[in-house]
Amino acid sequence: MTGIMRALTLTLTEGRMGLGEAPIPVPRPGQVLVEIKVSAVNEMDVQVRAGGWKSQVKRFRKVGPVLTGFEFAGVTRSDAGRIRTGQRVIGYVHVLSGPRVHAGHACIDENDLQAVPADMGDEDAAALVVMGLTAIEILEGLKRLDAGRRCLVIGAAGGVGVYAVQLASRQGAEVTAVCSAANADWVRSMGAADVRPYESQARYRPGDRFDLIVDCPAKSSFREAAPFLAKGGMYVSTNPLADPMGFVRSAVSSRKAGYLMMLTTTPAKLSRLIELRGQGALRPAIDSVFDLEDADAAFDRFAARGKQGRVLLRISP
């Protein structure tokens, strides 16, 4: 396929997103050309707009004008070994080195793609990818919970948080959520048994003993959380750089610290995401959807507090 696509760009001086045009890329062996339908906004995208991730941005600029976006739902426009033209897919490219996808098309490694069922809409699919995978990694990889266990999710109305609430509740755990008072009822509808509004209540209380604490905004620490963990319990932060001493402290404790930064994925992990969605264990949570022309408003919404799930960009009509 040849031609011109719409592409989200970032000027070097203004620090705001702009809409431009770029040639449709040509896939290399092992890659698939994907027409991007919907993509999500993530923290890295907002930080890039603000001037962060300079080394990655420098590398991306050598490839083209697109500097943001790394998860999506779309339609394939070329063949590879496992993926055929015309399939609806979800994907998640390597966060630090993969192509950016806030554009009409992108060339994606086949191993970063998985076909989705016909009853899975593009917006629902895009809303699940990175944050759903992260929640699965926590609750099926780092610390699976049994019925009757207790789980605290800090930042429970955000992308990772709302899916962690759903999965922990599905496993039979008693989930306590920390979120804004305005989102309390919504988070309860996702499976939380108790809600602690961050405006008026502390995240930890005397007597708390949680088997798992999921710190989505990475505002706590293992040292702060440890007294409120049950024996064998685990504190998990989504940002390993926020508490580097946590690993050291947990090494000599019966309480453990777990950290993850989802840099890439596999077809098997994407298949598990689709499976859990089909079982009703993961329900897509969408805060808002913006057209590509309104990318700055989408980025601003992502940076605001009080969201209910994911902020999405509609790339192609």
N, C-alpha and C positions, 0 to 999 in steps of 0.2 A: 504494500500500500504506500502510495506517495501522496504528498499534499501538505497542507498547513493545518496546524492545530492551535486551539486557544491554550495559553499557558500562563499560570500565575507567576509573577516576577517580583523582585524586590530591588528597588533602586538603591544605589550605594549611599545616597545622601539623605533621603527623606525618611527612611525607616518605616515606610508604609508599603503595603502590597499593591501591585499594579497588574493589569491584565494586558497581555501582549500576544504575539504569535510566534510560533517556532515550527520548524519542519517536523513532520511526523517521523519518529526514529525508526531505524531498520533493525530488526532483531538479529542477533548473532546466533550461531548454533547453540542449542540448549535453552534459548530464550523464546518467549511468546510475546507478540505484540498484543497489548490489551487496550481496548477502548475503555477509559475510566468513566464510570457512571457516577459514583459517589465515593468521596473520601472523608476521613475524619480529621479533625484538628487535634493536635497533641501539644504537650508542653514544649517539646523541642522546636516545633514550628513557631510558637510565640517567641521563644528565646532567639531563634534565628532572625525574626523580624526586628528584635530589639538589639541586634548586633552580636549575638552570641554564636558559639560553635564556629569560630573563624576558620579553623583548619579544614573542617568539613565543607563549609561554604566555599572556600577557595577551590577545593577539589570539584565540587558540584558545578561551579561556574565554568570550569574547563569543558564540561560536557554540554551545558546548555543553560538557559535562563531559569529553569525550575529549581528552586532551592528548598521547597517544603513538601510535606506529605509522604507517608510511608506505609499506609494501609488503605484498602480500597475494596469496592465491589465493581465488577465490570464485565465486559464481553470480549472473548478472545477473537483476534482478527488474523491469526496465523496458527499453523500447526506445530506441534512438537511430538515427542515420543508418546506421552500420556495424555496430553491436552490437544483437543481438536478445535478448529475454527468454529466460532459461533457458540461456544459454551459460555454460560454465565459462571463467573468464578469470584472467589475472594482471594486476597493475597496480602502479604506482609513482607516487605523487602527489608534487607539488613538496615538497621537504623543508622549506622555510621557510614556505610559504604554503598548501600543500594541506590538505585535510581529514585528520584523524587517523583511523586505521582499527582501533584496538584496541577494537572494538565490533561488535555483531551486524550492522549495516548502515552503509554510507557512500555518499554521492553523489560519484561520480567522473567527471571530465571524460572524454569518450569517447576522446580522444587519449592518455590515460594507460592504456588498456586494450588487451589482445590476447587473443583466444581461444586456448585450449590444446587439444591433441589428447586423445582419450579415454584414451590409455594413460599420460597424465601425471597422477600423483596429486596431490592438493592439497598435501600436505606437501612432496613433491619440488619442485613448482612454486614454492611460497613460499620454499623454501630457496635457489632459484637467483636470484631477481629482482635485488636491488640489488647483491649482491656478484658475481654472475655478470656483470651488465652492466658493473660497474667493471673486472673482469678483461678483458672484451672491449675496453673503451675503451683500456686500457693496451696490450694485445697486438695489436689490430687497428687502433687509432687512433694512439697515440703512438709505439709501437716494435714493429713486426712483426719476428719473428725467423726467420731461415732455418736450415736444417739445419746443425748443427755450431757454431752460435753458443752462447754461454754466458750463463746467466741465474742471478742470485741472488735468491731470494725470502725476505725477512725476515718472520717471522710466518707461516710457511707452513701451519700447521694451522688458522688462523683463516678467516673467511669469504672475504675477498678472496684471501688467500694460497693456499688450497687450489685455487681456480679458476685462479689465475695459474699455479700449478704444472702443472695439467692442460693449459691452453692452450699454455704454452710448450713442454711436452713434446710435445704434438700437432704443433706447428710444427717439431719436429725438434731443438729446442735441448737442450743438456745443462744440466739444472737442478740447482742446489745450493740446499738448503733450510735455513733456520734455524728451529728449533722446539724444543720440550722433548724431552728424551731419551725420555720415555714415548710420544711421538707419532711417533718416528722411523720405525718400521716402517710405520705407517699412511700417512705422507707419502710414503714410498718407493712404496707401493702406488698412490699417485695420480700417480706419474710422476717423482719426484725421483731423480736418479742418485746424489746424495751428500747427507748430512744433517750439519749442525753443531749439536749440542745447545747451546742458549744457556747452560746451567748450567756447561758445562765448556770450551767452545770459543769463540773470538772469531768475530764474524760475518765479518771480513775477515782474510785471511792474506797475508803477503809473497808476491809473485808472482801474485796474483789479477789477472785481466783479464776483466772481465765486459762483455758487450755491453748488458746490461740489469740494473739492480738495482731491485727492487720492494720498497719499504719500507712494508709494510702498517701497522705500529703507529706509524709516523712517529717512530721513536726515533733514527734516524741523521740525516745531513744531506748536502747535496751536497758541502760542503767535506770531510767525513770520507770520503765515498764516491769522490770524483774520482780519487784515486791508484790505485784498483782498477778503474777503468773503462777498457775498450779505447778507442782513438781512435774517435770517433763514437758512443761508448756513451752511455747515458742512465740517469740516476738518477730514479726516480719515487716520489714520496711521495703517500699518499692524503690527506694533510692539508696544504694549501698554506700554512696559517698557522704551521706548525711550523718552517719554514725560509724565511722571506721573503727572506733574502739569497742563497739559492740561485740564483734567477733572475738576479740581478746578476752573480754569479760565473760562471755558465755562459755568459753573453752574450759573454765574452771568452775562452772555452775551447773546445777541440775536443770536450770532453765536454759533454753537455747535461743540463739538469734539466727534468723534466716533472712537473706537478702537476695533480691533478684532484679535484674534489668533485662527485659526481654529484647534482645538484639535481633533475633531472627526466629524462624519457625520451620516446621516441616509439614508435608502433606498429612502425616498421621495426626499431628496436633490440630491442624485445621479440620480434619475429619471428626476428631473428638468434639471440637467446638460445635460443628454442625449436628452431631449426634445429640449432644446435651440440649441444644435448642429444640430439636425434634421431640425430645422427651419432656419438654416443658421445664427443664431444670434451669435454663437460662432464657430469660425473656429480654429482647432488645430494649434498651432504655435510651430514648432519644430526647434530648433537651430541646434542640432547635436545628433547623436545616436552612442553610443560606445558599443562594446562587453564587457562582464563582465571582461574579462582579462585585459581590458584597463580602469578599474575603476578609477585609479589615474588620467589619462588624462581627464576623464569625470568630476571628482571633480575639477581639475584645470580649466577646461573650465567653469564650473559653477561659479567659483570665479573670472573669468575675466570679465572685462567690455565690453560692446559692443555686447552682445548676442542678438539674435532675437528669443525670446521665450524659450522653455524648452530644457534642456539637459537630455537625456534619456540613460538608460542602457538596452541593450538587454540581458536578463537573460538566456532564453532558446531558442534554434534554432527554 
